[in-house]
Amino acid sequence: MNEDNQALHKLTSLGKKILDPILADRFPVLEVPDRNTSNIVYNAKQNRFVLGSSTNRRDSSNINHIRSFTQLAWVASFAKQLLEASRTSSLRDLYYSSEAFNVVFKDQAESDRIVTDLECVTGLPREAFGIFPDEHSSIYGRVIMRYSVPGYNGREIDLTISPDGLPIGPALMTAEPIKTDAEIVLAVESGGMFSRLIETKAWQTFKAVLIQLGGQPPRATRRLIRTLNEKLNLPVYMFTDGDPWGMHIARVIMSGSANSAHIENLTTPEATWIGVTPKDIVSYSLPTEKMNNADLKRLDELSRDVRYSEPEWQKYIEDFRKLRAKAEQQAFSRYGMDFVVDTYLSDKIL
């Protein structure tokens, strides 16, 4: 069963759970997996967060549950319309679309939570229903991808077609990688560094597929990274800013996030963070900024995070804490535009 058929099957099953009790003169009840932190556990074997067994009961006979129950039913209905019409929607568009049906959300944050409820109830990610966030990251490299979306099904595209890279949206996330002469995936945090690596032909130097993360990458990007790693057997290297936030971007790609504990196939456990490390900041005498209170607080939080329990990651945290300074990827430009490719990344990758 392909993903679209599976999603339609899940939505139909959900609809029956609501409709069948009504036809039998009973109030429908749904069990929604609990996403409270007390029910989010770290699975060491899978190297990611997962949801525990606790659920929340949505009972349509309870006046306190009616609002969220009907919101969930509408989001499921909207998702089914998207699939049947071969359309996609952003989370923002979904929020505004609700007004046409007189479904009330107090803000987009509330509608986003209901979309997550749908994911939990069906066991499928929102992307399977054609619902995507607004933000995009980008990809560039010698990979041939085969589209599977309606209207483009079977069509192939070379990811070097645009010098700006291609946005990672619904079509690329679900496309199949069929051929490459690349040997690695190099994921970088910022758009500026991504452009620099294209301009300097670093993708040729390192035989790399370049991915711009755009900060903490959206799930479509994390899923595509995993696909390239699994289907093409490409090792993944992550190059981020030298601060707690950049380090955590890498760790989420490797081990996932609590917010996505209910979604599988997003993590790439064997990915490698290559910096900027605290040692790099010192060794290369990089321009730095002093860490602020938010940075130091974040280090304390990460030191207690189970994803950072390994000695290597604890040392990174402690070294940042001692250094009390941070550096951006672009700091290597103090040595010239091409230094980051010719020296730093060459030392890290080749």
N, C-alpha and C positions, 0 to 999 in steps of 0.2 A: 504494500500500500504506500503510494507516494505521500509526501508531506501534506499536500492540499487535501487529498482524500482522507488522510488521517485526521486532519483538523476538522473537516466537515463531519466526520464520524463522531468525533468528540463533542462537537457542538450539538449534533442531533441527539446524542445520548443525554447531554445536559438538558436539552429541551424536554425530553421524555420524563426526566426526573421532576421537572416542574409541571408539565401538562398532565401526566398520568394521575397524580394525586387529585388534581383539580377535577378531572373527569369522574373520579371516584368520590367526589364531595369531601375531600380532605385537603388540609393546608399543606402545600409542599414545603419540604425542609431540605436544606443543603448543608453539607459539612465542608467547611473551608479550612485547609491546613493553616495552623497558627504560625504567624510570622514574627511573633514577639521574640526578643533575644533569648528568652528562657527556652525556646524550642528550636533554636539554631545551634547546631553542634558541628564540631570540626571532625570530619572523617579522615583520619590519618592515612588510611589505605587509598582513598580517592584523592587525597591531598587537596580537599576543598571543604567548604561549609555545605551542610545539607540540613533539611528540615527534619525535626523529630516527628513523633507520632501524634502529638497533640493537635486537636482541631477546634475550630469555633463553629458553633451551630447557628445557622441562619434560618429562623423559623418564621414563615410568613404569617403565622397567627399571632406573633408578638409584634405589637405596634412599634416597638423600639427597633425592630429588624426590618420593617417594611421598606424603608428608604434604601438601605444598602442592598436588599434582596432585589428590588425592582431595578436598581441601577445595574446590578450584575446581569440581570436578564436582558436589559437593553443592550449592554456592551456585547454580550454574546450574540444577540440578534444583529447588531451592527457588524460584528466580525463575520457572521455568516453571509451577510449581504456583500461584504468585500470579496470574500472567496468566490461566491457565485458569479459576481460581476468581473472577476479577475482584476480587482482594483487594490490599491494600497492606501493607507491613511497614516498621517503623522499623529502622534499623541495630541498635538495641539488641534489638529483638524477634528479629531474625534470629540474633543471637548466642546468645540463650537457646533458640531453636528448635532449634539444632544438637544440643542435649543429647538431644532426643527421638529423634534418629537416630544417637546415639553417635558423632557427629562432634566431634572435640576441637579447640577453639581455646584457647590458653593465656589469652587475654584478648580484649576486644572490639577492641582495636587490631589484633590479628591477623586477626580476621574482617573488619574494615573494609578491610584491605589486600587480602584475597582478593576482596572485592566490587570493588575498584578493578581487580584483575586481570581480572575478568569484563568490566568496561567496556573495558579495553584490548584484550582478545581479540575482543570483538564489535563494537567501534567505537560502542557506544551508551552513553548515561549510565545510571546506576543507576535514575534516575527512570523510564526507559522500561520497566523491569522491575517497577515498583511498589515500589521500595525508597527510603526517604527518611530523612534525619536527623531527630532528635527536635526540634531547635529550629525555631521559626517566627518570621517577622517578619510585619508587618501592612500592610494597604492600606486606603485610604479615598478616595473621590472619585466624581464623577459619570461612571461608566463602566458600561455594561451588558455583562456577560460571559455567554457561552453555554457551559454545561457540556458536556463530552463523556464524562464518566465514566459507567459503567453505573448505571442507576437514576435518573440525573439528566440523561441525554443529551438535549440540546435545551432544557433548562430554562434560563431566563434570570434573572440576579440583578443588582440595582443595588448597587454597592459602597458606597453611603451607608446601607445597611440597618441597620447597627449603629453607635452613637455611639462604640464602642471600636475601630472598624475590624474587618476580617476577617482571620483568620490566613491566610498564604499557604502552603497545603499542596498536596497532589497535585491536588485538583480545580481550584483556581484556576490553578495553574501550567500546566495543560493546557487551560484554558478559552479560548474565542476572544473577543477584544474586538470587539463589533459596533457600538457607538455611544457617543459621548461628546461633551460640550460643553466638556470641559477643553482647555487649550491647552499645558500643560506637565506633566511629572512632577517632583515635588519629593521627593527622597529624603533623609531625616534620620536621623542616627545613633541617637538615643536615644528610648526610649518616652515619656519625659516631654515632650520637645519635640514628638513626634508628637501626643500628647494636647492639648498647648497649641494647636497649629495647627488641630486640629479644633474645640476650644472657642471659639477666637477667629474661627472661620469663615475662616481664612486660605485654605482650599481654594476659597472663593468669591472672596476678594479677588484671588488669583493665578490663578483658573481652573485649579486644580492637582489632579492625582491625588497624594495623599500616600502615601508608603511609609516605614514604620519599618524601618530596616535591622537594628537590634538588634546593633550592633557590626558585625563583618565578616559580611556577609549570606550566608545559605546559597545554594546554587546555584539552588534553585527561585525565590528572589527575584531573583537576577541574570537568570535566564532570563525572568521576567515583565517586568522592566524593559526588557529588549531587545525583547520582544514588543510592549509598549506603544509603544516608540520606533519600531519597524518598521511595525507594522500600523496604528497610529493617527497616525503621523508626529508624535509628541509629543517635543519636546526635553526632555532630562533634566538637572536641576540637582541637585547633591549638597551638602548642608549638614551638616558633621561638626564634631567638636571640633577645636580649634586645637592639634594636637600631631602628632607623626610618625605615630601610629597612625590618627588620623582622616584625615589626608591619604592614607594608604595604603589605607584603606577605599575612598576615591574612586577611586584609581588601579587597584585590582583590578577595580572595576566597569567601568572604561574599557578596561583592557588584560589582564585576567585574572590568574591565578596559576599558578605552576609546578605546584602540586598538581593543577590542572585542565587541564594542557597537552594531555591526551588527549581533551578534550571540546570540541566546537564549540558555537557559538550561545549563549555565556554573556556575551559582552562587548558593551558599548555604547560604541564608540570616540569618538562625537561628544558624549558626556556632558560636562558642565561642572562643575568643582568651584568653588563660590562662597565657600568658607570653612568655618571661621574661619581666615583667613590670618594670618601674622605681622603684616602691615600693619594688619589689623583690630584685633588685640590692642592695638596702639599707638594707632591713630586713635580707638578708642572707650574707651581707658583701662580695659580690662577687668580684673577681678580675675584674678590669675594664681597659678600654683604654679611653683616652681622646677623645672626639668627635672632628673630624676635620672640616674644613670649609664646605666640601661637606655634612657631616652629619647635620650640623646646617642649611645649605641652604635647605636641604630636609625637615627638620622640618618646616621651614617657608612655603614651598610649601604645605605640608600636612595641615597646619593650615588653608590654604585658599581653600582646596579641599572640595567639597560639601559632599563627603563620610565621612568626619570627622567632620561634623557640630554638631553632638550630644555632649552634655556636657562631657560624659564619655571619648570620644576620644580626645576632646580638652584638657582635664585634663592630659591624657597620654602625649600629645605633650608638654604641659607646664611643666610637671614634668621632662621630658627628657631634655628640654631646661634649666631648673634650675640645673639639675644634671650635664649636660655637660659631661656625661660619658656613655659608652656602655659596655655590657657584652654579651658573647656568651653563648649558651646553655651548652657547655662543662665546663663552669666556676664552676658549682656545683661539679665537680670532686675534688675540693680542700678539700672536706669533705669525700672523698672516692668514689670508683667506683659506689656503689649502692645507694648513697645518693639521687640522682635525682629521683629514683624510690621509695625507701623506705620512703622518707620524702617529697620532693618537689611535685612530681606529685600526691602522695597520698593525700596531703593536698588540691591540686587543684581539684582533680577529685572525690575521694571517699567521 
